[in-house]
Amino acid sequence: MKQILITLLLTAYCTGFISHESYSQVFIRIYNDHGKKISKGTIEYTTESAIVIVTKNKMLEQLSVREISFIKTKRSFGAGIVAGSAMGMLISAGAVTKSDADWNEKGIGVLVGTAAGALAGTIVGIATKKEKFIIKGSIEKWKLVRQQLATMSKKDILVGPAGTNY
């Protein structure tokens, strides 16, 4: 029982740490005026009329503000659950392999750790503040949103390639 409690606490801690550290760059999803997601990724830099993001394939993609209706920040709710489940499974699997329990008890331990990780991921997902910025192709609205995104980012997104200010 003591081992399960330690596993649960370690899983909760690791899930929160992973969610914070791996998602520390501002992850955004960009939508057009029909509500269709047109791109997603982390912000590389912004200009007065465009945003450049790094996509999942590590490619740079530039979008004109005129194409953007709204931007949502943070990853989807499920990302925290998946990260928590994976971390819980790995931690509990590592913990039970060192025990003298039979295979049934080890399996139950891994399942409990996975469930605990999913629960921790759910809590992190609920606690994570998500923002929605309405732009509707307006350069004026973009100026305000750009400043807000800059304060959220850990890097200077107002500086483009080769240190040029935009």
Secondary structure, DSSP 8 states (H G I E B T S, - for coil): -HHHHHHHHHHHHHHHHHHHHHT-S-EEEEE-TTS-EEEEEEEEEE-SSEEEEE-TTS-EEEEEGGG-SEEEES--HHHHHHHHHHHHHHHHHHHHHTS---HHHHHHHHHHHHHHHHHHHHHHHHHS---EEE-TT-HHHHHHHHHHHHHH-SS-TTB-GGG-B-
